[in-house]
Amino acid sequence: MKTFYLFRSNLRHLEYYHKYTELKEFEAKCHDFYLLFPLELLKMGKYDKVIIWRLTNKPRKDITFKFKNELGKKVLFIQKFCYRSFDEVFAYDRPDVSIFRGGFKEYDNLINRSPGFFGKTFYLGASRRFLPSYGGNYDVILYESVKDLPLNYTNSQYIYKPFYKTANPKIFFPKDTKPEFDIIWPWKYTSDHRKGEKFFLKAIKDHSGLQQLKIYHCGNEVKKARKLFASFGVTNIICDDIKHYHDMNDVINNGICGILTSDKEDGCPRLSTEILSCGIPLLIRDKTRILDYYNGSGNIGYTDANELYSKFMFIKENRKSIMKSLRKRLKKDLSIREICLENIAEWGI
């Protein structure tokens, strides 16, 4: 039995999708590509069993999906909750492939304890933990932008491979909506401002054209965000708190385009693919870390305020043709099946 392990997090809290105990509901409502990817591998017949490993502070039953794949073979998708430690993994069969997402200390401890147990191992860090921080030895380091790679990466001890992502097409998809807003700006408030908020707010403050646009911000910490906007004297942004993740499709589709303003310290592979999957153009700052794979129809880069405004006007005038080309991409190179096949080919699994 060919087996795939994904270590999703060392965080103890449950996600909203853990309440889904039926496969169809999970497929339709889970946004997390890290889980959708191995599920797709099962459907294609690439693997027979997938186990998603998570930690919990109290015992919790597994969530198990049993179904027949496209080849008519019975397969298993298991979400397993380990009580405070991943140690119980060693009571299970050795996997063929393991992905460790997040770069947590618990992962390195596991690898160091039994280096050969986990099959071919892939490390996908997060933010400042791009490389293993606690001495873990993995076969492959995954990256979501070439900008993440160290300057001497070709002479490194590590092997580097790209990690491709896309959004769940049952959550994020095009709608023929007459847009109410010019720009949709999704980001979560953080104190370090790596999302490029200050860059964009200063651009609006200094550019009369941008000041005339109707901009919709969606995220968290609404009061803090509004206070930040006011500090720049920016008054043309409606700021809202999205109550549920699944409302985002309607929100994004209600704009002429979406925008990402992140700097080089923060990549946005999730948000970028979610905006593109809604079938609307994406204005993306040139410093934002993302794979070149996503360039092309629908993805429009910008650098400064003047170019930002001109690029928006270009989108506004050519939106129909841009969206037509983008929707074709959604059925091809941005589809969940094609993205998964890209990972399989790159990784040799």
N, C-alpha and C positions, 0 to 999 in steps of 0.2 A: 504493500500500500504506500503510495507516494504521498508524503506528508509535508505540510507547509506551516510554520509557526510565525506568528506576529506578536511581538511584545509591544503593546500599544502605549503603556504609560506606567509610571510609578505613582500617579495620583490616585487617591482613594475614592474620590467622589464618583458617583454614577453619572453617565450621560443620559440625555433624554431618550436616546434610541435603545437603551437597555430595557425599556418597558415593552418593547416590541418582541413578542414571543412567537409570532407567525412570520414565516419567510416573506410572504407577499407584502406584508405591512413594512417589514424591515427594508426590503428592496425599494419600496416606494417612498420611504420617509427618512432613511438614514443618509446624511450628507457626507459622512466621513469616507473619503476615498481610500484611506488606509485599510478600511474594512471591505469596501466594495471591490477593491483590486483582487484580493484572494478569493472572494466569492465568484468573481468573473473567471478566475483560473479553474475553479471547480466546474463551472458551467461548461467551459471549453473542453474539459477532460484532461487538463494538464496535471491536476492533482486529484487525489482521492479523499484527502482529509485536511481540513484547515483548523487550527486551534489559535484563537486570539487570547493572549494571556494578559490579565489585568490584576491589580492588587485591590484588596478591600480590607476594611478594618473590622468587619464581622463576616462570618461564614455566609455564603450565598450560593444558591444552586446554579449550575451551568445553564446557559441558554443554547439549545441544540437544534439545528435545522438539518433534517434528513430529506434528501430529494434525489431525483434522477437527473443526471447531467444530459447534455445534448447528444451524447452517445448512448444514452439509455442505461448508464451505470449508476448504481447507488453511491452517493457521496455524503460527507459529513462536514458541516460548518459549526464549530463549537466556540462559544464565548465562555471562557473559564475564568473564575474569580478566585485568586489565591489569597488566603488569609494571611496578611501581613508580610509574606515572603514568597518569592518565586521558587523556593527549594523543591516543592512537590513536582516540578517539571521533570526531575530526574526519575520519577516513578513511571514516566510515560515513554513511548517508543521514541527513538531518535528520529528527528525530522530530516528531510532532504535539504530543506532551505529554511533559514530563519532570518527575519528582519527585526531589528531593534530600533524602534522609533523614539526619539527624544533625547538620547544621550545621557541616561540616568545612571547613577552609581551602581544601582542594583544590577544593571545589565553587565557591566564590566566585572562585577563580582561573580556572576554566573559563568561568563566566558573564561575567566581565570581559574575557576574551580574545575571546569571540565572542558577544555578547549576543543576537543574533537566531537563533543556530543551533539552540537547543533547543526550539523551538516554544513552547507555553504552559507556563510554568515554575511549579512549586509547591515551596515550601520548607517542610520539616517538621523543625524543630530538635529538640534534645534537652536537657532540663533547663535549665541556665543559658544555653544557646545558643538560646533561643526565637526570637530575631531574628538575622538574619545578622550575624556578628561580624567579618567580614573584607571588608566593602565590596561584597558581591554584591548584584545588583539582580534580584529575582524578581518575577513577576507576582502571585503569591498566597502569603500566609503561612497555613499550615495550623495549626490548634490542636485540642487534645484536651480542652480545658476552657475555659469562658468566664473562669475565674479566671486563665488565662494572659494574657488580653488586657490591654494597657496602658490606663490610665484614659482617655486621650484617643484611643483607637483609631479612633473614627469620623472624627477629623480627621487621621489618620495618613497618611503617604505610601503605606502598604501597604493592600492589600485582604486581608481576613481571611475564611477559610472553615473550617468544622469538618471534622475528619477522623474518620470513623466506623470502628470496628474490631470484629471479633468473633474468636472462636476457631475453629480447625479442628474441625468437628463429627465428624471421624473420629478425633480424638485426645481431645477433651473432649466427653463425652456422658453423659446420665443412666444410672445403673445402679440397679437395685432392690436396694440393699444395706442391711442393717440396720446403722445407724451404731454404731461402737464408741466414738466420741468425741463430745463436745458441740460443740467448735469446732475447725476446721482453720485454722491461722494460717500462711500461706506468706509468707516474705520472705527476701531475701538480706541477710546482715550487711554493713553499711557503717559506717565510722568516724564519719560525720556524723550517723547515727541519724535520717535523714529518713523512715524507714519507720514512725516512731511507736512504736518498741519501748518506749522509756522511758515514754511515756504509758500504754501498755497494762499494762506491768509495775507501774507505780505504782497503776493502777486496781485490779489484782488484789490488790496488797499492802493496799490500803485498804478492800476490799470483801469481806466474809465469803462472800457468795453466789458471787462470781467464783472465790474460792479453792476452792470445792467442785466446780468444773467440770473435766472431763477435756479438756485442750487439747493439740493436736498441732501442734508447729511443724515445718515442713519448709523447708529452705533450704540454705545453705552455712555454712562456718565454725562447725561444731557446737561445738567446744571454746570458742570465743569467746562464742557465744550462751549456752551453759550457764553460763559464768562471769558473764555479764551477768544472767541470771535469778537466780543465787545472790546477787548483790550486792543484789537487791531482796528476798531471802528468799522468792522464789516457788518452790514445789516441785511444782505440779500441771501442769507442762508437760513433755510428752515431746518431746525434741528429736532430730531425725533428719536425716541427710544423704541427699537424694534422688539416687540414683546415675544415673538416666536420666530425661530430661524426660517420657517417655511413661508413667512410673509415676505421674505426678501425677493422672491421672484417677481411679485407684483410691484414692489418698490423699484427694482432695477428696470423693469420694463416700462416704467412711467417716466423715463428720461430719454432725451435725444441721444445721450451717451453716458457712459460711466467714466469715472476718473480714479486713478491711483496716483498718489503723491509721495509714496515712500522713498526714502533716501537709500543709499548703498548699505546701510546698516540693517535694513529690513526688507525681506523678500515678500512677495504677495502671490505665490502660485495658486493659493486657494481662491482668493478674491478675483484674481485676473481671469481664471477659468470660469468662475461663476458668472461674471459679467459677460464674458464672451458666450457662454452657454445660453444666456438669455437672448442672444441674437442681436444685441445692440453694440455699437462701436465702443471701443475702449481707448481712452486717452491715458497713456501710461508714461510716467516720467522716465527719462533715460537712465537715471541712477537706480531705478528699481530692479532688484535682482530677479531675473526670470530667464528661462531657457530660450534660445533663439528659435526653437521649434514652434513657439507660439506666435512668432512674427508672421505677418501676412495679412490677408483680408480680415478686417475688423479691428486690427491692432495698430493704433496710431501713436507714435512716440512724440515727445516734446521735451524741451530743455528749459526755457525761461518763460516769463510772463507773456512777452510779445508773441512768441511762437505758440504758446498755449492758446491764446485767443484766436490766432489765425487758424490753428489746427481745428479748434472747435467750429469756426465758421465754415471751414472746408467740410467737416462732417455734416453740419447742418444742411449745407447745399447739396451734398452727395449722399445723404443718409440712405436713401432707397437702394441705390446700387451697392453701397458698402454692405448693407444688411443682406442683400441677395447673395453676394459672394460668401459672406460669413455663414449663412444658413447652409450653404453647400459644404463648408468645412465641418460644420457640426455633425454632418452625416458621414464624414470621412475621417480626416486626420485628428479631429477633436472628439470623436465618438469614444465612448468608454471602452469599446472592444478594441479599437485601433490603438488607443493609449496603452492598454494592457499588453497588446502584442508588441508595441515598441519596447516596453520594459523587458519582456521575455527575451526579445532579440538582443537587446543591449547587454543583458546580464548573463545570457547563456544558461537559462534555467528551463 
